[in-house]
Amino acid sequence: MLVFVCLCLGVLFFYSFILLFFYSLFFILYSLFFYSAGVVFFISFVFNFFGLG
């Protein structure tokens, strides 16, 4: 019984670790995408503002 509980806890921790890893990876990619989109938008806004675009 104790071995079963330890096994279940180990699997639970393993799955939560994988979930956390993928969640952080997704968050990093998401923020990078929005950062690059913001930079592109800002550059195009500046070019349009100064009449260069």
C-alpha positions as CSV (number, residue, x, y, z in Angstrom):
1,M,0.0,0.0,0.0
2,L,2.8,2.4,0.9
3,V,4.7,1.6,-2.3
4,F,1.5,2.3,-4.3
5,V,1.0,5.7,-2.6
6,C,4.7,6.5,-3.2
7,L,4.3,5.5,-6.8
8,C,1.2,7.6,-7.3
9,L,2.9,10.6,-5.7
10,G,5.9,10.1,-7.9
11,V,3.8,10.0,-11.0
12,L,1.8,13.0,-9.9
13,F,5.0,15.0,-9.2
14,F,6.4,13.9,-12.6
15,Y,3.3,14.9,-14.5
16,S,3.1,18.3,-12.7
17,F,6.8,18.9,-13.5
18,I,6.2,18.2,-17.2
19,L,3.1,20.4,-17.2
20,L,5.0,23.2,-15.5
21,F,7.9,22.9,-18.0
22,F,5.6,23.1,-21.0
23,Y,3.6,25.9,-19.4
24,S,6.8,28.0,-18.9
25,L,8.0,27.2,-22.4
26,F,4.6,28.3,-23.8
27,F,4.7,31.4,-21.7
28,I,8.3,32.3,-22.9
29,L,7.3,31.7,-26.6
30,Y,4.1,33.7,-26.1
31,S,5.9,36.7,-24.5
32,L,8.7,36.6,-27.2
33,F,6.1,36.6,-29.9
34,F,4.2,39.6,-28.4
35,Y,7.5,41.4,-27.8
36,S,8.6,41.0,-31.4
37,A,5.2,42.0,-32.7
38,G,5.3,45.1,-30.4
39,V,8.8,46.0,-31.7
40,V,7.6,45.7,-35.3
41,F,4.5,47.7,-34.6
42,F,6.5,50.4,-32.9
43,I,9.1,50.6,-35.7
44,S,6.3,50.9,-38.3
45,F,4.5,53.5,-36.2
46,V,7.7,55.6,-35.9
47,F,8.4,55.3,-39.7
48,N,4.8,56.4,-40.5
49,F,5.0,59.2,-37.9
50,F,8.0,60.7,-39.5
51,G,6.7,60.1,-43.0
52,L,9.4,57.6,-44.0
53,G,7.1,54.6,-44.6
